[in-house]
Structures are given as structure tokens and as C-alpha cells.
Amino acid sequence: SLRTLVFERDKDVCVFIVLCRLCTMNVFRFVGDISHLIAIIVLLVKIWRSRSCAGISGKTQVLYAIVFTTRYLDLFTNFVSYYNTAMKVFFIVGTCTTLVLIFWKFRTTYDFENDAFRAEVLVIPAAGLAVLVNHEFSVLEILWTFSIYLESVAIMPQLFMITKTGEAETITSHYLFALGSYRALYIVNWVWRYYTEGFYDIIAIVAGCVQTLLYSDFLYLYITKVIKGKKLQLPA
């Protein structure tokens, strides 16, 4: 029918637009996005299959939920591409789903005692810095900047939890490695954009470097131990 033909044509146009967008995106950002995507999927699958959130920091996941919510408020005001929109929605929904699994579905397996890092010492300074150091003094820009600063340290409750328990499950290590890889690839993305487009964002670059440094010990231990089949332990 005519309606079917129109639908198929529109679908092909959408696919073509997405493919064009992917072709124009540099490979470092794309692989970084995929690494981030894999990290969230790995975590969700880990919790669901094991029916447990043991070893997972609920505080880190709360921080990530705040990060994605404040960063992607432009979903309602600025359309970039279908790819961009899909990624933003997935990060928000995926993280909120993780919170539901941790604090509701499998609440009895959550390790409240060892998830003891005081998240407010990360949130408050990030908020204050975002007000003082930003590209533009507007609500959306300050919230975006806040999300960048907060993301750079959001993993700290998870790393703190691992040091308290003494070790991390292999699947949790894979999750953390994927997250660390995502941020490292984004730094390369910024370098690439600077040399090919003459564009750079000093706030995102500095925050990304801080975040990568926080992962450095973990990434080293992952490569030297987990890949060799050993359990990962962080020094206290």
C-alpha cells in the first residue's frame, strides 16, 4: 500500500542519516561511546543474572544518574542527531534502571556498610565550581558544567568500596575497565578534534584527565591481573 511504501522510505532515510552521522564522527568518540554503552549493559546483566548487587556502589550509580540527568536536559531543547538522542536516552534510562535494581529489586543484597563514601563531598564542590568556572552563566550551561565536574569523580565511591572489601568480582572489573576506556578514548577524541577542527573544551579536557587519573591504578591492575585470570585487589 501507499502507506507502507511511505513508511519504508522514511525508515530508509532515517537509517541513511544515522549512517552519515556515524561516518562523520571520529572513531575515538564512537568507540568511546560504545565502551560506555557496554559498561552499563555489563553492569545491568551482572546484577540481573546474579540476582545480586553485591560489590556495586549504589552511591556511584546515584552520582551517575545526577550526571546524566543534568547534562542531557537539552534533550528537550536541542536535537543533534538520532544517534546522539538515542545515546542520551539510553544513559539516563540504563542508569535509572540500575538504581531500581540496587535500591528496590535486589535491595537485600546491597552492601550498605561498605558503600560508605560520603558523596556530598563530591557533589557540593562540583556544584560550587560549576557556578564559578563555566563557559556561560546560564542554567543549562552551569548544569552541564556541573555534570562534567561530577562525572570526573563519580567513580570514587565504587573504588573506595573495592578498597574496603579488598577485591572486585571479575564482571565488576570488566564494568570499570569499560568505563575507564570510555574516558581515555574521549581524551584522544579531544586531541583529535583539536588537530582536525581546531576545537577544544578546556573544562571537558581537564575533567577527563582527572577522571582518567583516578582510573589509572585500576587499569594497571586490570591489565596485569584480571586479564591473566586473577582476582583484582586494590591497595588499601
Secondary structure in CASP SS format (residue, H / E / C, confidence):
PFRMAT SS
TARGET T0000
AUTHOR 0000-0000-0000
METHOD secondary structure of the structure
MODEL  1
S C 1.00
L H 1.00
R H 1.00
T H 1.00
L H 1.00
V H 1.00
F H 1.00
E H 1.00
R H 1.00
D H 1.00
K H 1.00
D H 1.00
V H 1.00
C H 1.00
V H 1.00
F H 1.00
I H 1.00
V H 1.00
L H 1.00
C H 1.00
R H 1.00
L H 1.00
C H 1.00
T H 1.00
M C 1.00
N C 1.00
V H 1.00
F H 1.00
R H 1.00
F H 1.00
V H 1.00
G H 1.00
D H 1.00
I H 1.00
S H 1.00
H H 1.00
L H 1.00
I H 1.00
A H 1.00
I H 1.00
I H 1.00
V H 1.00
L H 1.00
L H 1.00
V H 1.00
K H 1.00
I H 1.00
W H 1.00
R H 1.00
S H 1.00
R C 1.00
S C 1.00
C C 1.00
A C 1.00
G C 1.00
I C 1.00
S C 1.00
G H 1.00
K H 1.00
T H 1.00
Q H 1.00
V H 1.00
L H 1.00
Y H 1.00
A H 1.00
I H 1.00
V H 1.00
F H 1.00
T H 1.00
T H 1.00
R H 1.00
Y H 1.00
L H 1.00
D H 1.00
L H 1.00
F H 1.00
T C 1.00
N C 1.00
F C 1.00
V C 1.00
S C 1.00
Y H 1.00
Y H 1.00
N H 1.00
T H 1.00
A H 1.00
M H 1.00
K H 1.00
V H 1.00
F H 1.00
F H 1.00
I H 1.00
V H 1.00
G H 1.00
T H 1.00
C H 1.00
T H 1.00
T H 1.00
L H 1.00
V H 1.00
L H 1.00
I H 1.00
F H 1.00
W H 1.00
K H 1.00
F C 1.00
R H 1.00
T H 1.00
T H 1.00
Y C 1.00
D C 1.00
F C 1.00
E C 1.00
N C 1.00
D C 1.00
A C 1.00
F C 1.00
R C 1.00
A C 1.00
E H 1.00
V H 1.00
L H 1.00
V H 1.00
I H 1.00
P H 1.00
A H 1.00
A H 1.00
G H 1.00
L H 1.00
A H 1.00
V H 1.00
L H 1.00
V C 1.00
N C 1.00
H C 1.00
E C 1.00
F C 1.00
S C 1.00
V H 1.00
L H 1.00
E H 1.00
I H 1.00
L H 1.00
W H 1.00
T H 1.00
F H 1.00
S H 1.00
I H 1.00
Y H 1.00
L H 1.00
E H 1.00
S H 1.00
V H 1.00
A C 1.00
I C 1.00
M H 1.00
P H 1.00
Q H 1.00
L H 1.00
F H 1.00
M H 1.00
I H 1.00
T H 1.00
K H 1.00
T H 1.00
G C 1.00
E C 1.00
A E 1.00
E C 1.00
T H 1.00
I H 1.00
T H 1.00
S H 1.00
H H 1.00
Y H 1.00
L H 1.00
F H 1.00
A H 1.00
L H 1.00
G H 1.00
S H 1.00
Y H 1.00
R H 1.00
A H 1.00
L H 1.00
Y H 1.00
I H 1.00
V H 1.00
N H 1.00
W H 1.00
V H 1.00
W H 1.00
R H 1.00
Y H 1.00
Y H 1.00
T H 1.00
E H 1.00
G C 1.00
F C 1.00
Y C 1.00
D C 1.00
I H 1.00
I H 1.00
A H 1.00
I H 1.00
V H 1.00
A H 1.00
G H 1.00
C H 1.00
V H 1.00
Q H 1.00
T H 1.00
L H 1.00
L H 1.00
Y H 1.00
S H 1.00
D H 1.00
F H 1.00
L H 1.00
Y H 1.00
L H 1.00
Y H 1.00
I H 1.00
T H 1.00
K C 1.00
V H 1.00
I H 1.00
K H 1.00
G C 1.00
K C 1.00
K C 1.00
L E 1.00
Q C 1.00
L C 1.00
P C 1.00
A C 1.00
END
